[in-house]
């Protein structure tokens, strides 16, 4: 007896895509990730925060609007680290909400905790309570895509399927 057809460790871009593709094929899917890392490094500490900081600085200094309003234009005279941090946290929060909603819409179970392989079909999940849960999945692959394989020629002709 299996808890899921597919268990995905990590909710970064690859984990999201694999989970949603499998769910759309009618599979019972769960994603294991820490509550503070929904979306993976991309959303929480990598691409999104760094680009948000850059865009916030460009906006607050008025650099992007100077062609329209003149060279002395500034949105805010004194820019603080807390201004930048607030904007970054806001964007991360919105992106995390989008991911949660997308997973929920596709009926992907979000399992909070840190997962580790127990055997070929099982994962131990530590939810932080000091007690681990044991989840069983029908299939386990260590390949990118967590069990979703692409067939066809080129990106437009590819269809996801589970082995």
N, C-alpha and C positions, 0 to 999 in steps of 0.2 A: 504494500500500500504506500503510495506516494502522496506527500502533501502538495507538491507542485509538479507540473510537467517541466518547468524550467525555473531554476533559481539563479539569479544574477547577483554577483557580489560587486557592489559599487554602482552608484547612480549617475556617473559621469556621462558624457555624450554617447559613448559606445554602449554602456549599460542600458541607458534609456532607449536607444534605438533597438537593441536586441530584445528588450522586454516588450516594447510596444509592438514590434513586428510579430513576435510570437503570440501575443495576446490577440492581435488582429487575425491570426490563423486559428483562433479558438482554443489556444493552450492556456492552462492555468499557470500564471506567472507570479513570482515574488521577487522583489529587489531588497537586498540586505544592504543597509548603509547606516552610518551614524546620523543622528538627528541634525547635527551641526554641519554635515557635509553633503546635504542633498544637492545634486548637480555636480558633485566632485570638485576637484581642484580648479577646473575651468571657471566655475561660478564663484567659488568661495575665496580663493587665494591667488588665482592666476589671471587669465585673460580678462574676465569681466571687471574685477577691481582695478587692474592697471589701466584699462581703457577708460573706465569711468573717471578715475583720477585725472587722466589727461584731458578728457572732455570737460570736466568740471573746471579745471584751471583755464582752459580756453574760453569757456563761457563766462566765468566770473571776472576774468581780466578784460572781457569785452573784445578780445582779439578777433573773434569770428564775425563781429558786427561792425568793426571799425570802417570798413568800406562804405557802409550805409550811414553811420552816425558820426564819423570823423575820428581822427587819430587819438583824441583824448578820452574817448568813450570807455567807461568801465561799468560793469554791472554792480560791483561792490568795491569800495575803496580799500578796505582792509580784509584780506582773505586769510582765514585762520585754518589751522589743521582740523579743527572741529567742523568747519564748513565742508571740507573735503571728505572727512570721515562720515559725516551725516549723509552726504549725497551717495557715497559708496555703499553704506549700509542700506539705504533706501533701494538702490538698484539691485543689490544682492537679494534683499527681501522679496522684491517683485519677481525676480527671475526664479527664485525658489518656489514661490506661489504658483507660477506658470507651470513649472515642472511637476509639482504635486498635483495640480489640476489635470494636467495631461495624463499622468499615470492613473489617476482616479477615473477619468473619462474612459480609459482603455481597460479598466478593471485589473490593473496591476497592483498586487498587494505590496504595501510599503512596510518592510519589517525593520524596525529600529534596532540597531546594534552593530557589533563587529562580527563578521563571519569568518570561519575558517573551515577548510575541508576536513571532514571526519573520515570519509571513505569515498568510494567511487560514486555513491549516490546520496551522500548525506553531508550536511553542513551544521556545524555547531555555531549558534548565535549567542554572543554575550551582550545582553541588553543593558548592562551596567548595574544590574541588581546583585551581581555576584553569583547568579544562577544561570547556567547556559540552557538554551533550548536546542532541541535536536530536530532539524527539518530534513525531509527526504525529497529528493528530486528524481524524476525519471531519467534524466540525462545530465552528464557533467562533461564539459569540454573546457580545456584550458586555452583554447584558441580565442582570439579577439572575436567578439560577437556572441560569446557564451552559448554556442549551440545553434545559432542562426547561420545558415549557409546561403550564399548567393549563387544563383544559376543564371545563365544567359550571357549574352555578349554586350559589354558596355553598360554604363550606369542606367540608361533608359530601358534596357531590355532585361534587367535583373529582377528576379522575384525571390523573396525570402522563403525558405522552407526549413523545417526542422528535420534532422535525420532521425 
